Amino acid sequence: MSKDGVVLPECKALANETRLRILEWLKDPAAHFPVAGEPAGPGVCVGLIQRKAGTSASTVSAHLAILQRAGFLLATRQGQWTYYRRDEDRIRAFTERLHRDL
């Protein structure tokens, strides 16, 4: 968020149903991405998010990039895999600013 209180980039990132669903799923990844025998890692693999969203890899990657640029997601790269998780501190700061400024 910019220092002058503008939240437009964050609001634009949230203005898409698929991106909202991704944020909802990542709020409770164990409930939405149950993978037998896989330990909890640094987040959820892009492939799992893509399958759940039912979109192409390029489409889900674009959605994840928008959410990451807006500050809602953190990405961790391990080898060839990228894992995403919510940035709860940034999400909390955004909602507090939204509440305060609007």
Phi and psi restraints in degrees (range 20) as a CNS / XPLOR table:
assign (resid 1 and name C) (resid 2 and name N)
       (resid 2 and name CA) (resid 2 and name C) 1.0 -78.6 20.0 2
assign (resid 2 and name N) (resid 2 and name CA)
       (resid 2 and name C) (resid 3 and name N) 1.0 159.9 20.0 2
assign (resid 2 and name C) (resid 3 and name N)
       (resid 3 and name CA) (resid 3 and name C) 1.0 -71.1 20.0 2
assign (resid 3 and name N) (resid 3 and name CA)
       (resid 3 and name C) (resid 4 and name N) 1.0 -14.0 20.0 2
assign (resid 3 and name C) (resid 4 and name N)
       (resid 4 and name CA) (resid 4 and name C) 1.0 -90.0 20.0 2
assign (resid 4 and name N) (resid 4 and name CA)
       (resid 4 and name C) (resid 5 and name N) 1.0 8.4 20.0 2
assign (resid 4 and name C) (resid 5 and name N)
       (resid 5 and name CA) (resid 5 and name C) 1.0 91.7 20.0 2
assign (resid 5 and name N) (resid 5 and name CA)
       (resid 5 and name C) (resid 6 and name N) 1.0 1.7 20.0 2
assign (resid 5 and name C) (resid 6 and name N)
       (resid 6 and name CA) (resid 6 and name C) 1.0 -74.7 20.0 2
assign (resid 6 and name N) (resid 6 and name CA)
       (resid 6 and name C) (resid 7 and name N) 1.0 127.3 20.0 2
assign (resid 6 and name C) (resid 7 and name N)
       (resid 7 and name CA) (resid 7 and name C) 1.0 -116.4 20.0 2
assign (resid 7 and name N) (resid 7 and name CA)
       (resid 7 and name C) (resid 8 and name N) 1.0 17.6 20.0 2
assign (resid 7 and name C) (resid 8 and name N)
       (resid 8 and name CA) (resid 8 and name C) 1.0 -56.9 20.0 2
assign (resid 8 and name N) (resid 8 and name CA)
       (resid 8 and name C) (resid 9 and name N) 1.0 -47.4 20.0 2
assign (resid 8 and name C) (resid 9 and name N)
       (resid 9 and name CA) (resid 9 and name C) 1.0 -59.3 20.0 2
assign (resid 9 and name N) (resid 9 and name CA)
       (resid 9 and name C) (resid 10 and name N) 1.0 -39.4 20.0 2
assign (resid 9 and name C) (resid 10 and name N)
       (resid 10 and name CA) (resid 10 and name C) 1.0 -67.5 20.0 2
assign (resid 10 and name N) (resid 10 and name CA)
       (resid 10 and name C) (resid 11 and name N) 1.0 -41.7 20.0 2
assign (resid 10 and name C) (resid 11 and name N)
       (resid 11 and name CA) (resid 11 and name C) 1.0 -65.3 20.0 2
assign (resid 11 and name N) (resid 11 and name CA)
       (resid 11 and name C) (resid 12 and name N) 1.0 -38.8 20.0 2
assign (resid 11 and name C) (resid 12 and name N)
       (resid 12 and name CA) (resid 12 and name C) 1.0 -62.7 20.0 2
assign (resid 12 and name N) (resid 12 and name CA)
       (resid 12 and name C) (resid 13 and name N) 1.0 -39.7 20.0 2
assign (resid 12 and name C) (resid 13 and name N)
       (resid 13 and name CA) (resid 13 and name C) 1.0 -63.4 20.0 2
assign (resid 13 and name N) (resid 13 and name CA)
       (resid 13 and name C) (resid 14 and name N) 1.0 -30.8 20.0 2
assign (resid 13 and name C) (resid 14 and name N)
       (resid 14 and name CA) (resid 14 and name C) 1.0 -88.4 20.0 2
assign (resid 14 and name N) (resid 14 and name CA)
       (resid 14 and name C) (resid 15 and name N) 1.0 -2.7 20.0 2
assign (resid 14 and name C) (resid 15 and name N)
       (resid 15 and name CA) (resid 15 and name C) 1.0 -87.9 20.0 2
assign (resid 15 and name N) (resid 15 and name CA)
       (resid 15 and name C) (resid 16 and name N) 1.0 33.3 20.0 2
assign (resid 15 and name C) (resid 16 and name N)
       (resid 16 and name CA) (resid 16 and name C) 1.0 -142.1 20.0 2
assign (resid 16 and name N) (resid 16 and name CA)
       (resid 16 and name C) (resid 17 and name N) 1.0 129.6 20.0 2
assign (resid 16 and name C) (resid 17 and name N)
       (resid 17 and name CA) (resid 17 and name C) 1.0 -61.5 20.0 2
assign (resid 17 and name N) (resid 17 and name CA)
       (resid 17 and name C) (resid 18 and name N) 1.0 -39.8 20.0 2
assign (resid 17 and name C) (resid 18 and name N)
       (resid 18 and name CA) (resid 18 and name C) 1.0 -65.4 20.0 2
assign (resid 18 and name N) (resid 18 and name CA)
       (resid 18 and name C) (resid 19 and name N) 1.0 -42.3 20.0 2
assign (resid 18 and name C) (resid 19 and name N)
       (resid 19 and name CA) (resid 19 and name C) 1.0 -65.4 20.0 2
assign (resid 19 and name N) (resid 19 and name CA)
       (resid 19 and name C) (resid 20 and name N) 1.0 -38.1 20.0 2
assign (resid 19 and name C) (resid 20 and name N)
       (resid 20 and name CA) (resid 20 and name C) 1.0 -63.4 20.0 2
assign (resid 20 and name N) (resid 20 and name CA)
       (resid 20 and name C) (resid 21 and name N) 1.0 -41.6 20.0 2
assign (resid 20 and name C) (resid 21 and name N)
       (resid 21 and name CA) (resid 21 and name C) 1.0 -64.3 20.0 2
assign (resid 21 and name N) (resid 21 and name CA)
       (resid 21 and name C) (resid 22 and name N) 1.0 -40.5 20.0 2
assign (resid 21 and name C) (resid 22 and name N)
       (resid 22 and name CA) (resid 22 and name C) 1.0 -59.1 20.0 2
assign (resid 22 and name N) (resid 22 and name CA)
       (resid 22 and name C) (resid 23 and name N) 1.0 -45.5 20.0 2
assign (resid 22 and name C) (resid 23 and name N)
       (resid 23 and name CA) (resid 23 and name C) 1.0 -62.2 20.0 2
assign (resid 23 and name N) (resid 23 and name CA)
       (resid 23 and name C) (resid 24 and name N) 1.0 -40.2 20.0 2
assign (resid 23 and name C) (resid 24 and name N)
       (resid 24 and name CA) (resid 24 and name C) 1.0 -63.5 20.0 2
assign (resid 24 and name N) (resid 24 and name CA)
       (resid 24 and name C) (resid 25 and name N) 1.0 -45.9 20.0 2
assign (resid 24 and name C) (resid 25 and name N)
       (resid 25 and name CA) (resid 25 and name C) 1.0 -61.2 20.0 2
assign (resid 25 and name N) (resid 25 and name CA)
       (resid 25 and name C) (resid 26 and name N) 1.0 -41.7 20.0 2
assign (resid 25 and name C) (resid 26 and name N)
       (resid 26 and name CA) (resid 26 and name C) 1.0 -73.8 20.0 2
assign (resid 26 and name N) (resid 26 and name CA)
       (resid 26 and name C) (resid 27 and name N) 1.0 -13.1 20.0 2
assign (resid 26 and name C) (resid 27 and name N)
       (resid 27 and name CA) (resid 27 and name C) 1.0 -66.7 20.0 2
assign (resid 27 and name N) (resid 27 and name CA)
       (resid 27 and name C) (resid 28 and name N) 1.0 -33.7 20.0 2
assign (resid 27 and name C) (resid 28 and name N)
       (resid 28 and name CA) (resid 28 and name C) 1.0 -136.5 20.0 2
assign (resid 28 and name N) (resid 28 and name CA)
       (resid 28 and name C) (resid 29 and name N) 1.0 74.4 20.0 2
assign (resid 28 and name C) (resid 29 and name N)
       (resid 29 and name CA) (resid 29 and name C) 1.0 -62.5 20.0 2
assign (resid 29 and name N) (resid 29 and name CA)
       (resid 29 and name C) (resid 30 and name N) 1.0 -32.3 20.0 2
assign (resid 29 and name C) (resid 30 and name N)
       (resid 30 and name CA) (resid 30 and name C) 1.0 -63.7 20.0 2
assign (resid 30 and name N) (resid 30 and name CA)
       (resid 30 and name C) (resid 31 and name N) 1.0 -33.4 20.0 2
assign (resid 30 and name C) (resid 31 and name N)
       (resid 31 and name CA) (resid 31 and name C) 1.0 -78.1 20.0 2
assign (resid 31 and name N) (resid 31 and name CA)
       (resid 31 and name C) (resid 32 and name N) 1.0 -31.0 20.0 2
assign (resid 31 and name C) (resid 32 and name N)
       (resid 32 and name CA) (resid 32 and name C) 1.0 -101.0 20.0 2
assign (resid 32 and name N) (resid 32 and name CA)
       (resid 32 and name C) (resid 33 and name N) 1.0 -19.1 20.0 2
assign (resid 32 and name C) (resid 33 and name N)
       (resid 33 and name CA) (resid 33 and name C) 1.0 -132.4 20.0 2
assign (resid 33 and name N) (resid 33 and name CA)
       (resid 33 and name C) (resid 34 and name N) 1.0 57.3 20.0 2
assign (resid 33 and name C) (resid 34 and name N)
       (resid 34 and name CA) (resid 34 and name C) 1.0 -71.2 20.0 2
assign (resid 34 and name N) (resid 34 and name CA)
       (resid 34 and name C) (resid 35 and name N) 1.0 120.4 20.0 2
assign (resid 34 and name C) (resid 35 and name N)
       (resid 35 and name CA) (resid 35 and name C) 1.0 -125.1 20.0 2
assign (resid 35 and name N) (resid 35 and name CA)
       (resid 35 and name C) (resid 36 and name N) 1.0 111.7 20.0 2
assign (resid 35 and name C) (resid 36 and name N)
       (resid 36 and name CA) (resid 36 and name C) 1.0 -60.5 20.0 2
assign (resid 36 and name N) (resid 36 and name CA)
       (resid 36 and name C) (resid 37 and name N) 1.0 130.4 20.0 2
assign (resid 36 and name C) (resid 37 and name N)
       (resid 37 and name CA) (resid 37 and name C) 1.0 79.2 20.0 2
assign (resid 37 and name N) (resid 37 and name CA)
       (resid 37 and name C) (resid 38 and name N) 1.0 -0.8 20.0 2
assign (resid 37 and name C) (resid 38 and name N)
       (resid 38 and name CA) (resid 38 and name C) 1.0 -99.1 20.0 2
assign (resid 38 and name N) (resid 38 and name CA)
       (resid 38 and name C) (resid 39 and name N) 1.0 120.7 20.0 2
assign (resid 38 and name C) (resid 39 and name N)
       (resid 39 and name CA) (resid 39 and name C) 1.0 -68.6 20.0 2
assign (resid 39 and name N) (resid 39 and name CA)
       (resid 39 and name C) (resid 40 and name N) 1.0 155.8 20.0 2
assign (resid 39 and name C) (resid 40 and name N)
       (resid 40 and name CA) (resid 40 and name C) 1.0 -63.0 20.0 2
assign (resid 40 and name N) (resid 40 and name CA)
       (resid 40 and name C) (resid 41 and name N) 1.0 126.0 20.0 2
assign (resid 40 and name C) (resid 41 and name N)
       (resid 41 and name CA) (resid 41 and name C) 1.0 -114.4 20.0 2
assign (resid 41 and name N) (resid 41 and name CA)
       (resid 41 and name C) (resid 42 and name N) 1.0 -149.6 20.0 2
assign (resid 41 and name C) (resid 42 and name N)
       (resid 42 and name CA) (resid 42 and name C) 1.0 -79.2 20.0 2
assign (resid 42 and name N) (resid 42 and name CA)
       (resid 42 and name C) (resid 43 and name N) 1.0 6.0 20.0 2
assign (resid 42 and name C) (resid 43 and name N)
       (resid 43 and name CA) (resid 43 and name C) 1.0 150.6 20.0 2
assign (resid 43 and name N) (resid 43 and name CA)
       (resid 43 and name C) (resid 44 and name N) 1.0 -157.6 20.0 2
assign (resid 43 and name C) (resid 44 and name N)
       (resid 44 and name CA) (resid 44 and name C) 1.0 -109.7 20.0 2
assign (resid 44 and name N) (resid 44 and name CA)
       (resid 44 and name C) (resid 45 and name N) 1.0 132.9 20.0 2
assign (resid 44 and name C) (resid 45 and name N)
       (resid 45 and name CA) (resid 45 and name C) 1.0 -64.8 20.0 2
assign (resid 45 and name N) (resid 45 and name CA)
       (resid 45 and name C) (resid 46 and name N) 1.0 143.3 20.0 2
assign (resid 45 and name C) (resid 46 and name N)
       (resid 46 and name CA) (resid 46 and name C) 1.0 -54.4 20.0 2
assign (resid 46 and name N) (resid 46 and name CA)
       (resid 46 and name C) (resid 47 and name N) 1.0 -39.9 20.0 2
assign (resid 46 and name C) (resid 47 and name N)
       (resid 47 and name CA) (resid 47 and name C) 1.0 -60.5 20.0 2
assign (resid 47 and name N) (resid 47 and name CA)
       (resid 47 and name C) (resid 48 and name N) 1.0 -38.8 20.0 2
assign (resid 47 and name C) (resid 48 and name N)
       (resid 48 and name CA) (resid 48 and name C) 1.0 -67.5 20.0 2
assign (resid 48 and name N) (resid 48 and name CA)
       (resid 48 and name C) (resid 49 and name N) 1.0 -40.3 20.0 2
assign (resid 48 and name C) (resid 49 and name N)
       (resid 49 and name CA) (resid 49 and name C) 1.0 -64.6 20.0 2
assign (resid 49 and name N) (resid 49 and name CA)
       (resid 49 and name C) (resid 50 and name N) 1.0 -42.0 20.0 2
assign (resid 49 and name C) (resid 50 and name N)
       (resid 50 and name CA) (resid 50 and name C) 1.0 -61.7 20.0 2
assign (resid 50 and name N) (resid 50 and name CA)
       (resid 50 and name C) (resid 51 and name N) 1.0 -46.1 20.0 2
assign (resid 50 and name C) (resid 51 and name N)
       (resid 51 and name CA) (resid 51 and name C) 1.0 -62.0 20.0 2
assign (resid 51 and name N) (resid 51 and name CA)
       (resid 51 and name C) (resid 52 and name N) 1.0 -43.1 20.0 2
assign (resid 51 and name C) (resid 52 and name N)
       (resid 52 and name CA) (resid 52 and name C) 1.0 -66.4 20.0 2
assign (resid 52 and name N) (resid 52 and name CA)
       (resid 52 and name C) (resid 53 and name N) 1.0 -38.2 20.0 2
assign (resid 52 and name C) (resid 53 and name N)
       (resid 53 and name CA) (resid 53 and name C) 1.0 -73.4 20.0 2
assign (resid 53 and name N) (resid 53 and name CA)
       (resid 53 and name C) (resid 54 and name N) 1.0 -24.3 20.0 2
assign (resid 53 and name C) (resid 54 and name N)
       (resid 54 and name CA) (resid 54 and name C) 1.0 69.4 20.0 2
assign (resid 54 and name N) (resid 54 and name CA)
       (resid 54 and name C) (resid 55 and name N) 1.0 31.5 20.0 2
assign (resid 54 and name C) (resid 55 and name N)
       (resid 55 and name CA) (resid 55 and name C) 1.0 -121.2 20.0 2
assign (resid 55 and name N) (resid 55 and name CA)
       (resid 55 and name C) (resid 56 and name N) 1.0 174.4 20.0 2
assign (resid 55 and name C) (resid 56 and name N)
       (resid 56 and name CA) (resid 56 and name C) 1.0 -71.6 20.0 2
assign (resid 56 and name N) (resid 56 and name CA)
       (resid 56 and name C) (resid 57 and name N) 1.0 161.1 20.0 2
assign (resid 56 and name C) (resid 57 and name N)
       (resid 57 and name CA) (resid 57 and name C) 1.0 -60.0 20.0 2
assign (resid 57 and name N) (resid 57 and name CA)
       (resid 57 and name C) (resid 58 and name N) 1.0 -40.7 20.0 2
assign (resid 57 and name C) (resid 58 and name N)
       (resid 58 and name CA) (resid 58 and name C) 1.0 -67.3 20.0 2
assign (resid 58 and name N) (resid 58 and name CA)
       (resid 58 and name C) (resid 59 and name N) 1.0 -36.7 20.0 2
assign (resid 58 and name C) (resid 59 and name N)
       (resid 59 and name CA) (resid 59 and name C) 1.0 -67.4 20.0 2
assign (resid 59 and name N) (resid 59 and name CA)
       (resid 59 and name C) (resid 60 and name N) 1.0 -47.0 20.0 2
assign (resid 59 and name C) (resid 60 and name N)
       (resid 60 and name CA) (resid 60 and name C) 1.0 -67.6 20.0 2
assign (resid 60 and name N) (resid 60 and name CA)
       (resid 60 and name C) (resid 61 and name N) 1.0 -34.3 20.0 2
assign (resid 60 and name C) (resid 61 and name N)
       (resid 61 and name CA) (resid 61 and name C) 1.0 -63.3 20.0 2
assign (resid 61 and name N) (resid 61 and name CA)
       (resid 61 and name C) (resid 62 and name N) 1.0 -39.2 20.0 2
assign (resid 61 and name C) (resid 62 and name N)
       (resid 62 and name CA) (resid 62 and name C) 1.0 -64.8 20.0 2
assign (resid 62 and name N) (resid 62 and name CA)
       (resid 62 and name C) (resid 63 and name N) 1.0 -43.0 20.0 2
assign (resid 62 and name C) (resid 63 and name N)
       (resid 63 and name CA) (resid 63 and name C) 1.0 -61.4 20.0 2
assign (resid 63 and name N) (resid 63 and name CA)
       (resid 63 and name C) (resid 64 and name N) 1.0 -44.7 20.0 2
assign (resid 63 and name C) (resid 64 and name N)
       (resid 64 and name CA) (resid 64 and name C) 1.0 -64.4 20.0 2
assign (resid 64 and name N) (resid 64 and name CA)
       (resid 64 and name C) (resid 65 and name N) 1.0 -38.6 20.0 2
assign (resid 64 and name C) (resid 65 and name N)
       (resid 65 and name CA) (resid 65 and name C) 1.0 -64.4 20.0 2
assign (resid 65 and name N) (resid 65 and name CA)
       (resid 65 and name C) (resid 66 and name N) 1.0 -40.4 20.0 2
assign (resid 65 and name C) (resid 66 and name N)
       (resid 66 and name CA) (resid 66 and name C) 1.0 -64.1 20.0 2
assign (resid 66 and name N) (resid 66 and name CA)
       (resid 66 and name C) (resid 67 and name N) 1.0 -45.0 20.0 2
assign (resid 66 and name C) (resid 67 and name N)
       (resid 67 and name CA) (resid 67 and name C) 1.0 -65.2 20.0 2
assign (resid 67 and name N) (resid 67 and name CA)
       (resid 67 and name C) (resid 68 and name N) 1.0 -36.3 20.0 2
assign (resid 67 and name C) (resid 68 and name N)
       (resid 68 and name CA) (resid 68 and name C) 1.0 -68.2 20.0 2
assign (resid 68 and name N) (resid 68 and name CA)
       (resid 68 and name C) (resid 69 and name N) 1.0 -44.7 20.0 2
assign (resid 68 and name C) (resid 69 and name N)
       (resid 69 and name CA) (resid 69 and name C) 1.0 -62.3 20.0 2
assign (resid 69 and name N) (resid 69 and name CA)
       (resid 69 and name C) (resid 70 and name N) 1.0 -33.2 20.0 2
assign (resid 69 and name C) (resid 70 and name N)
       (resid 70 and name CA) (resid 70 and name C) 1.0 -75.4 20.0 2
assign (resid 70 and name N) (resid 70 and name CA)
       (resid 70 and name C) (resid 71 and name N) 1.0 -10.7 20.0 2
assign (resid 70 and name C) (resid 71 and name N)
       (resid 71 and name CA) (resid 71 and name C) 1.0 93.3 20.0 2
assign (resid 71 and name N) (resid 71 and name CA)
       (resid 71 and name C) (resid 72 and name N) 1.0 8.4 20.0 2
assign (resid 71 and name C) (resid 72 and name N)
       (resid 72 and name CA) (resid 72 and name C) 1.0 -87.1 20.0 2
assign (resid 72 and name N) (resid 72 and name CA)
       (resid 72 and name C) (resid 73 and name N) 1.0 -19.7 20.0 2
assign (resid 72 and name C) (resid 73 and name N)
       (resid 73 and name CA) (resid 73 and name C) 1.0 -127.2 20.0 2
assign (resid 73 and name N) (resid 73 and name CA)
       (resid 73 and name C) (resid 74 and name N) 1.0 151.6 20.0 2
assign (resid 73 and name C) (resid 74 and name N)
       (resid 74 and name CA) (resid 74 and name C) 1.0 -115.2 20.0 2
assign (resid 74 and name N) (resid 74 and name CA)
       (resid 74 and name C) (resid 75 and name N) 1.0 140.7 20.0 2
assign (resid 74 and name C) (resid 75 and name N)
       (resid 75 and name CA) (resid 75 and name C) 1.0 -115.2 20.0 2
assign (resid 75 and name N) (resid 75 and name CA)
       (resid 75 and name C) (resid 76 and name N) 1.0 140.5 20.0 2
assign (resid 75 and name C) (resid 76 and name N)
       (resid 76 and name CA) (resid 76 and name C) 1.0 -127.2 20.0 2
assign (resid 76 and name N) (resid 76 and name CA)
       (resid 76 and name C) (resid 77 and name N) 1.0 126.6 20.0 2
assign (resid 76 and name C) (resid 77 and name N)
       (resid 77 and name CA) (resid 77 and name C) 1.0 -100.7 20.0 2
assign (resid 77 and name N) (resid 77 and name CA)
       (resid 77 and name C) (resid 78 and name N) 1.0 128.8 20.0 2
assign (resid 77 and name C) (resid 78 and name N)
       (resid 78 and name CA) (resid 78 and name C) 1.0 -132.1 20.0 2
assign (resid 78 and name N) (resid 78 and name CA)
       (resid 78 and name C) (resid 79 and name N) 1.0 106.1 20.0 2
assign (resid 78 and name C) (resid 79 and name N)
       (resid 79 and name CA) (resid 79 and name C) 1.0 62.4 20.0 2
assign (resid 79 and name N) (resid 79 and name CA)
       (resid 79 and name C) (resid 80 and name N) 1.0 -125.5 20.0 2
assign (resid 79 and name C) (resid 80 and name N)
       (resid 80 and name CA) (resid 80 and name C) 1.0 -88.6 20.0 2
assign (resid 80 and name N) (resid 80 and name CA)
       (resid 80 and name C) (resid 81 and name N) 1.0 -3.0 20.0 2
assign (resid 80 and name C) (resid 81 and name N)
       (resid 81 and name CA) (resid 81 and name C) 1.0 -102.9 20.0 2
assign (resid 81 and name N) (resid 81 and name CA)
       (resid 81 and name C) (resid 82 and name N) 1.0 144.2 20.0 2
assign (resid 81 and name C) (resid 82 and name N)
       (resid 82 and name CA) (resid 82 and name C) 1.0 -118.5 20.0 2
assign (resid 82 and name N) (resid 82 and name CA)
       (resid 82 and name C) (resid 83 and name N) 1.0 132.5 20.0 2
assign (resid 82 and name C) (resid 83 and name N)
       (resid 83 and name CA) (resid 83 and name C) 1.0 -115.1 20.0 2
assign (resid 83 and name N) (resid 83 and name CA)
       (resid 83 and name C) (resid 84 and name N) 1.0 141.6 20.0 2
assign (resid 83 and name C) (resid 84 and name N)
       (resid 84 and name CA) (resid 84 and name C) 1.0 -120.4 20.0 2
assign (resid 84 and name N) (resid 84 and name CA)
       (resid 84 and name C) (resid 85 and name N) 1.0 144.2 20.0 2
assign (resid 84 and name C) (resid 85 and name N)
       (resid 85 and name CA) (resid 85 and name C) 1.0 -144.8 20.0 2
assign (resid 85 and name N) (resid 85 and name CA)
       (resid 85 and name C) (resid 86 and name N) 1.0 160.4 20.0 2
assign (resid 85 and name C) (resid 86 and name N)
       (resid 86 and name CA) (resid 86 and name C) 1.0 -72.8 20.0 2
assign (resid 86 and name N) (resid 86 and name CA)
       (resid 86 and name C) (resid 87 and name N) 1.0 145.8 20.0 2
assign (resid 86 and name C) (resid 87 and name N)
       (resid 87 and name CA) (resid 87 and name C) 1.0 -97.0 20.0 2
assign (resid 87 and name N) (resid 87 and name CA)
       (resid 87 and name C) (resid 88 and name N) 1.0 88.9 20.0 2
assign (resid 87 and name C) (resid 88 and name N)
       (resid 88 and name CA) (resid 88 and name C) 1.0 -60.8 20.0 2
assign (resid 88 and name N) (resid 88 and name CA)
       (resid 88 and name C) (resid 89 and name N) 1.0 -35.2 20.0 2
assign (resid 88 and name C) (resid 89 and name N)
       (resid 89 and name CA) (resid 89 and name C) 1.0 -64.0 20.0 2
assign (resid 89 and name N) (resid 89 and name CA)
       (resid 89 and name C) (resid 90 and name N) 1.0 -44.0 20.0 2
assign (resid 89 and name C) (resid 90 and name N)
       (resid 90 and name CA) (resid 90 and name C) 1.0 -69.1 20.0 2
assign (resid 90 and name N) (resid 90 and name CA)
       (resid 90 and name C) (resid 91 and name N) 1.0 -37.6 20.0 2
assign (resid 90 and name C) (resid 91 and name N)
       (resid 91 and name CA) (resid 91 and name C) 1.0 -64.1 20.0 2
assign (resid 91 and name N) (resid 91 and name CA)
       (resid 91 and name C) (resid 92 and name N) 1.0 -43.2 20.0 2
assign (resid 91 and name C) (resid 92 and name N)
       (resid 92 and name CA) (resid 92 and name C) 1.0 -62.9 20.0 2
assign (resid 92 and name N) (resid 92 and name CA)
       (resid 92 and name C) (resid 93 and name N) 1.0 -44.3 20.0 2
assign (resid 92 and name C) (resid 93 and name N)
       (resid 93 and name CA) (resid 93 and name C) 1.0 -62.5 20.0 2
assign (resid 93 and name N) (resid 93 and name CA)
       (resid 93 and name C) (resid 94 and name N) 1.0 -39.8 20.0 2
assign (resid 93 and name C) (resid 94 and name N)
       (resid 94 and name CA) (resid 94 and name C) 1.0 -63.0 20.0 2
assign (resid 94 and name N) (resid 94 and name CA)
       (resid 94 and name C) (resid 95 and name N) 1.0 -48.4 20.0 2
assign (resid 94 and name C) (resid 95 and name N)
       (resid 95 and name CA) (resid 95 and name C) 1.0 -65.8 20.0 2
assign (resid 95 and name N) (resid 95 and name CA)
       (resid 95 and name C) (resid 96 and name N) 1.0 -36.1 20.0 2
assign (resid 95 and name C) (resid 96 and name N)
       (resid 96 and name CA) (resid 96 and name C) 1.0 -65.4 20.0 2
assign (resid 96 and name N) (resid 96 and name CA)
       (resid 96 and name C) (resid 97 and name N) 1.0 -43.2 20.0 2
assign (resid 96 and name C) (resid 97 and name N)
       (resid 97 and name CA) (resid 97 and name C) 1.0 -64.6 20.0 2
assign (resid 97 and name N) (resid 97 and name CA)
       (resid 97 and name C) (resid 98 and name N) 1.0 -41.9 20.0 2
assign (resid 97 and name C) (resid 98 and name N)
       (resid 98 and name CA) (resid 98 and name C) 1.0 -59.6 20.0 2
assign (resid 98 and name N) (resid 98 and name CA)
       (resid 98 and name C) (resid 99 and name N) 1.0 -46.0 20.0 2
assign (resid 98 and name C) (resid 99 and name N)
       (resid 99 and name CA) (resid 99 and name C) 1.0 -63.7 20.0 2
assign (resid 99 and name N) (resid 99 and name CA)
       (resid 99 and name C) (resid 100 and name N) 1.0 -43.0 20.0 2
assign (resid 99 and name C) (resid 100 and name N)
       (resid 100 and name CA) (resid 100 and name C) 1.0 -69.9 20.0 2
assign (resid 100 and name N) (resid 100 and name CA)
       (resid 100 and name C) (resid 101 and name N) 1.0 -43.0 20.0 2
assign (resid 100 and name C) (resid 101 and name N)
       (resid 101 and name CA) (resid 101 and name C) 1.0 -85.9 20.0 2
assign (resid 101 and name N) (resid 101 and name CA)
       (resid 101 and name C) (resid 102 and name N) 1.0 -23.6 20.0 2
